[in-house]
Amino acid sequence: MNLPANDPASGPQSAAHAPSRAELAASLSSAPCQDLSSLPGTNGPPLVGHTLQFVLRTHDFVREMTARHGSVFRARVFGHPVLHVGDPDGVKTVLMDRDRNFSNRLGWQHAIGELFANGLMLRDFEEHRSHRRIMQTAFRAEAMRGYLDLMNPLIESGVKGWRPAATNGEPLRFYLSIKKLTLDLAAEVFLGVPLGPQADRINQAFSDSVAASIALVKREVPFLAYRRGMEGRRFLEQFFFDLIDSRRAGDGADMFTQFCQATTEDGERYSDREIVDHMIFLLMAAHDTTTSSATSLVWALAQNQDWQEKLREEARSLPSGPLGYDDRDRLKVMELAFKEALRLYPPVPFMGRRALEPCEIAGMEVPGNSAVSVVSLITHFREDIWSAPREFDPERFSTQRAEEKQHTHAYFPFGGGAHTCIGMHFAILQVKAFLLEFLRRYRVRLLPGHQEVMRPIPIPHPKKGLPVILETL
Ligand code: HEM
């Protein structure tokens, strides 16, 4: 694929001698982030800063800092001063990025830059736009129908497989069970590999890479998680490289085949190396987020039986059998409940960016080369936007109440601007296809006496695996 040597859309300062945005970002890539001490916030305790609070008590950290310093504050996390932005105007400035001033690559590189190198989310500006255009062709309606056809039989057999637990009245660890199901789905739908030993090996390599992305020690030390993660990445690279030629010539409905054949109207397509990088990133972007959001929703429905019944009634009103692609928009009540689960437990609660040049965010003067994090955990709980924000209340998204419409950036579980989640419709489709099958088969209840805690980072997950009781219907 031919990329422009220079970024033509480098904003108002562009001049013959001025570096492009991409060059500017490259020049800052190893520079330490700007000190932000002129802005509201604190550095936290010596050495660790706010890192422990951020990791172990994320909600409290966000709540306490917001109460003391407002919806835009600095804190020191993982050794860097980071400006946390939850004010909706500030969120809009960063996500919409009218001046092309915020680098995704630099914002995410510390966390996932090596394990998920060159994924779409780690590309910037003109290069990102060109890569995204190609990827878009793998998400057109015709391809989505194919994905649904691949996933429906697996969802059916996977959910049916939970029946013994239901029959015996044994608790089912929902999080682990849905994780296994979404991994199996990923093997078939994303990679076109049938379940079996090869799929298991791939799933293991992929799980190791994801686990490594939150490792505190990001160096390849024997026996540590990061080493296993990088070995997982190398295994996946080889797996993809070996299959590219046959997939370019094949007619599979899976996403890997779609990526190998994706071509824009202008004839742009990915090189082999780019296909490998995009596929590895995509597996990560798709898997844990969907697992997390299905878990949050089922947890909420187990606690709110009235809503569970409403969703079941709606599920039963559709033709029997698996979800048909043309019926997907008929699940309106399910949509409300899913939106609410994503508000309370956004799978990507912090979105990293680096401001390249000095700028203004929500009225604050922010120096160039500053680390910025867009925080839905702040905005999604603002009392001036949401009524009783800590409660599960899907009706708030109804057309009559439409609380999310109070600001264009009151609600952004799928991000916004040029990097808006490209898999949003796929994720919604998958969760709907799953819930349709699940709610028609079972009633789900909390395990009596069990207290679950939802940990919000790196991706929301129940600390104890969410044991639930299923009743067969
Ligand atoms: C409920 C499920 C999901 C949620 C909440 C979610 C959320 C997000 C968010 C917030 C971003 C933007 C991050 C940023 O701006 O820094 C993003 C980007 C992305 N997501 Fe998702 N995601 C989900 C599922 C998926 C799925 C199923 C796929 C693929 C099939 C996917 C693929 C991607 C990709 C490729 C990007 C990068 C887009 C770009 O940079 O242009 N996501 N996602």
Residues whose N, C-alpha, C, O or C-beta is under 5 A from the ligand:
A	BS01	HEM	L120 M121 R132 L282 A285 A286 T289 T290 S293 P347 V348 M351 G352 F412 P413 F414 G415 A418 H419 T420 C421 I422 G423 F426 A427
